[in-house]
Amino acid sequence: MLFADRTDAGRRLAEALGPLAQSDPVVLGLPRGGVPVAFRVAQELHAPLDVIVVRKLGVPRHPELGFGAIGEGGVLVITEDIVRRAGVSESDIASVQQAEEAELSRRARAFRGDRPRIPLEGRTVVLVDDGIATGATALAACAVARAQGAAHVVLAVPVAPPSAAAVLRKEADELVCLSAPAGFSAVGEWYRDFGQTPDEEVVALLARAARHSGSRLTSDVLVGAGGVDLPGTLTPAGDAGALVVFAHGSGSSRHSPRNRSVAAALNRAGIGTLLFDLLTTDEEAEGGHVFDISALAGRLVDATAWVRDHSPGPLGVFGASTGAAAALQAAAVVGADPDTGIGAVVSRGGRPDLAGARLGEVRSPTLLLVGGRDSEVLDLNRRAQAELRCESRLDIIPGATHLFEEPGTLDEVADRARAWFIAHLTGDTA
């Protein structure tokens, strides 16, 4: 397979990576040549783009042999076997690390400027390069992405030798390699145009990607609610001017891939999102708190007040499982006023019945989404809808079970949630 240039390679990679668009990925290019490829992938996946800056730690007197790698955020990855066989001392490690940290910081500043690094915790991360020769840098990038909290690491390259591809397939959760020719000798021979990528091009592409995202890059936040600080991920409201708070169910968190997928669909429609943990780590471990709906609703009420301090505008809530009951109780407390209350609620596979007597007090338009094969929860939703005194609708997603894992069912959830929030938060019924 021959590629015209890095843009062509990025386009073809994006086609192979298309299904990942629904997992709310972060695309990271390996500087320098990997960034033009990653830029096209990020465009096609509607994903944020960043660089992953890694530095190999080379054995003293044999720097071509790496005994580890470092990455931003203080990440240090050591290959103990090589350290032992090469006789690398602790002082050697410290000396090499110090020298490489300075160069890593310089490169990160040069490429990214004053923009913050995109958080990877709990995310699907797509690492992109223009090709692989030995695979050493790609191996280091995979290790650094994991150490920075990536939940699922995908390594995507246009071309690589079969031997390197076999090694990398074991290190990454997924390897997408368009071509692994037996006669491989160099990456450049598989491109018609393989000119050098200057630093200036990397900087320009990253700035262009950031402008495309505007100020809506996600950021890690602490939400004050119920007397504790709860970690969250905030994507500010875009053109739609509205924001949706996600209330997670039992056994889930802000890292829920299903909720992240729905959030990404809302973000693409210009709606901001806040995904945050309703419980602390200790509370989750104790177990019983997940069914304390009143307490969860109280924290959700506090969270909506926190959001309004940071993002004035129409506000909705998306609840899953027990989180749906908390969302409805919160809506009953704060009302449906567009300036102070919850303008709309969407429940995915929720337990609205657990909101109890407060169901009749809800005035926020409510959409209940239930899988057609989730018969028990469907029955509970039908009973709960009968108690609602607000505008409501029960939509059944054909073929879906409780977790909406069947192909296309989560996309259907995202489409219906987006339409409901746009109609009731922005007034746009188109």
N, C-alpha and C positions, 0 to 999 in steps of 0.2 A: 504494500500500500504506500503510495507516494502522496505527500501533502504539498499543496502549493506554497503555503506559508503558515505561520502560527495562527493566524485568524481562521484559515481553512481547517486547521487541526482542531481548534476550539469549537468550531461549528459541528464537526463530525463527532467530537467527544460529547457535546451537549445532546446530540440526538440519542446517543447510547445511554446518557445519564438522565433522560427525560423523566422516568418514573420517580426519581428522587425529588422532583419539584414539590411534591405534596408533603415532604418530610421537613420542610422549613430549614433547608441546609444553609451552612456558611461555606463559601468557596474561598479557599486559600491558595494563592499562587506562590510557587517557589521562585524567588528572584534569581536571575533576572528574566531568563527566557520563558519561564513558566507563567509569568504574569499576563502577557498578551493572550495566551491560550485560555487562562483562567478568566480573563475579562469577558471573552465571548461565552464561556460556560455560564458565568454568573448572569449575564444578560438573558440567556435563554431560560435559565431556571428561576429568574426573578429573585435572585438571592444576593445578599450582601457580599462584597468582595473585600478581601484583606490579603496581606502577605503573611507567610509564616517564615520568620527569620530564625534560622538555626545555624549553629556553628559546630563543626566537628571538633572534638578534642583529640588531637593527634599525639601519639606516643612520642616522647622526646627522642630526638635523633632518628626517628622513623615517622615523621608527621603524616605520611600517607596512610598509616594504619591508625584507624580511629578506635579509641578506647571508650568513647562516650560522646555525648552531645549536650549542648545547652540551648535553651530557648527563652523567650521573654517570660517575665513573671517569676524569675528565679528558678526555672525548671532545670534540673540536672539529671541526666540519664547516664548511668555508668554500666558498661559491660564488664562484669566482674571477671569473667573468664579471660578476656584479653588483658585486663589489668594484672591478673595473676601470672599469665604466661609471659607477658612482656616485662615483668618486674617493675611496674609503675608504682612509685611510692606515693604516700599521701601528700608529701610536699610537691611532687611532680604534678599531681592532680590539681592542687591549689594554684600552682604557678601557671599551668596551661589554662585553667579555667579563668583566672584573673585577666590574662591577656586576651582571651577570646570574648569575655564579657564586654570589654571596652569596644571591640570591633562590632559585636552584636548590637550594642546600644547605638553606635554610630550609624549602622546600616538601617536600623529601625527608624531612627529620627529622619534619616535622609529620605527614606521611602514614604513614610507615613506622615511626616511633619508633626503637628500637634494634635492630630486626630487620635482618639483612644483606640487601643486594640479591641477588636470585637470579641466579647466573651464567648468561650466555647463550651462552657459547662452544660452538660446534658444535651448538646446539639449533635446533629449529623454534620460531619465535617468532610468536605470534598477537597482533598489535596491534589493540586494540578501542577504538572511540569510539562515541558515541551518534549520530553523523552528521557529515557534512563540509560545510562551507560553501565556503571558498576552497581548503582542502587544504594550507595552509602548515604547520600543526602536524603533520599526518600525514606530510608529506614529511620534516620534521625528525626525527620519531620513527623512520621507516624508516631514515634515514641513521645515526641514533644506534645503533639496534639492530644494524645491520651493523657499525658501528665497534666495538661491544662483543662482536663475535665470532659473532653469529647466523649459522647456516648457511643458513637458509631463512626468509624474512620473509613472513608472511601478514598483510595488512591487511584487517580485517573491520569493516564498518559497516552499519547498517540502511539508510541513505539518503544519497545524494550527488547533486549536479548532474552531468549527463553530461559536462560539460567537465572538472570536477575528477577524475571517475572515469577519464577517458581519460589524464590526466597521471599519476595514481597507479598505474594499471595498468602503466606503464612503470617505475616506481620500485620497487614491491614485486614479489616473486617470484610472488605470487598476490594478487588483489583479490577479496574476497567482498563484494559489495554487493547487498543484497536489492532495492533499488529505486533507479532513477536517472531520476526523472520529468523530462520536458522542461519542465514548468512550475514548477521548483524556485525558491523565493525565500528560504526559511529552514528550518533543521532542525526547529524547533519546530512548524511547521505540519503535520508528518507524525506528530505524537503527540497523543493526547487529553489526556494528562497529561505536561507537560514542565516541571514545577517545578524550581527550582534545586536542585542537589546540594551541600549544605554540606560543609565540610571534615570535620565530625564523622561524616557518613555514610560518607565515603571511609575514614576511620580505622577505623570500626566494621566495615566490610565486609572490609577487609584483615586486621584482627585475627581476624575470624570464619573467614576462609579459612585463616589460619595455624594457628588452633586445630584446624580440621578436618584439616590435615596433621600436627598435633601437632609433635613435635620432629624429624620425619622429612624436613625440607627438605634437599635435596641441598646439599652443600658441596664446594668444591674442596680437595683434600688433596695432600700429597706423600708417597708411599709409599717408605720406605727399603728397597731390595732390591738385592742384588748390588753393594753399595758405591756406588750412585747413588740420587738422589731422582727418582722417577718420578711425573709428574702423574696425578691420578685424580679421580674424582667419586664421593663416598660418600653413600649414602642409608642411614641407620641402620636396624637391624631394628625392625619394628613388632610387632604382636600375635603373629605367628608365632614371634618370638624367634630366627629363623635369618637367616643372611646368605649371599649367593652372590657369589663373586668371578668376574669375567669375564676369560677369557684370550683375547685377540684373535688372529686369524690373520695371515698375511702380507698386507701391504698395507692393514691396517686399524688402528684405534686406538680410544681410549675414545669417540670421536665417532661410531663406526659406528651409522648409523640403525637397522640391523637388531638389533644388540645392545641399543641403547637401547630399542627397542620391546619386546623380551623383558624387559628390566629393569623397564620400566614395568608390565608385567603382573605381575611378581613383587612389585613394590612395592604394587600394589593388593591383593595377597593377604597383605600384612603381612610380606613377606620383604625384608630389607635387601639392598643391592647395592653392590659396588665395581667400577667400570669404570676400569681404569688402563692406561697404556701400558707394555708389557713392554720396549720399547726406547726409548733416547733419540733425539732428532732426528738426531744425527750417525750413530748406528748404523743407523737406518732408511735414511739416504741411502747408506750403504755397501752395503746390499743383502744381503750374505751372512748376516747374523745371524738372519734370519727362519727359517732352517732349522737353526739350532744349538739343537736341541730340549733338550739337557741344560742349556745355559745358561739357556734360557727357563724350564725347569722349576725350576732353582735360584732364579731370581727369584720364581717363583710360590710356592715354599716360603717364602721370606722374606716375601712379601706376606701369606701366611696367618698368619704369626707377628705381623706388624704389625696385621692385622685383629683378632686375638685380644686384643691390647693395648687396642684401642679398642672392641671389640664382642664380649664373651664370649658364647658360645652355639654352637649347631650351625652348621657351615660346609660349604657346597657349592661346586663350581666348574662354571662353564658355559664350554666351550671351543668355538671355531670354527676350522675349517681346521687350521693347524699348532698353534694354541692348544689344540686338543683333545689332541694328542700331549703337549704340555707339561703339561696338566692330569692326564693319566694317569700320566706319570712322577712328577709331584709327589705324586699319591695313593699311588704305590708307595713313595715315600720316607717320608711322614709317617704312613701307615697310615689306618685308618678309625675310630680311637677317637673317640667323640663330643666328648671334652674337648680333644684335641690334634691330631686328624687331619682328614681330609676325609670328610664323612659321605655324600656322593653326588656323582656326576659326570654332566653331560649334555653330549653332543657334537652340534653342529649342522653338518652338512656337513663333518665333521671328517676328519682324517687320523690316526686312532688307530694305524694301521700304523707310523707314524714313531716311536712309543714303543718299538718293537723288543722286545728281550728282557724289558723291564720290565713288559710287559703281563701276564705270568703272576704278577707280584707284587702286582698291584692287588687290594685287598680292598673298595674302596668300590663300592657299587651303581652301575652305569653304564648310562645310557640313550644309545643311538646313534640319532640322527635324520638320515635321509638322504632326499633328494628321489627320487621314483620315476623321474624322467627323468635323474638324475645317475648313469648306469650305471657309469662307471669307479670313482667314489668309493664307490658301493654295493658293488661287488665287493671293494674294499679293506676296507670295514667288515665285510663278512661274514667275510673271512679274519681280521681282527683279533679279532672276537668269539670265534672259535674258539680263540684263544690266552688269552682271559680266564678266570680261575678264580674270579671273583666273581659275584654276582648281576648279570645283564646282560639287556638287551633291545634288539633292533634294530627300530625303527619306521620304516616307509617312508611318506613323505608323498606321496600320489598327485598326479601332475601337476606336482610341483615340480622345478625345475632346481637347480643348485648354489647359487645365491644366494637362492633362495626368493622370487623377485620376482613370482611369479604370485599373483593375487588370492586371499586367504584362506589361503595356505600358511604365511606367517609367523605368522598367528594360531594355526594348528594347532601350530606349533612352540612358541609361548608357552604354549598350553594344556597340552601334554604335559609340557613342562619344569616348569611350575608344579605339576602333579599329582605328578611324580616327586620334586621337592624337598620338597613338603609331606609326602608319604608317608614319605620316608626321613630327613628332618631333624626333623620334628615328630611323626611317628608317627600323624598324622591320615590315615586311609585313606578318609575320607568323600568 
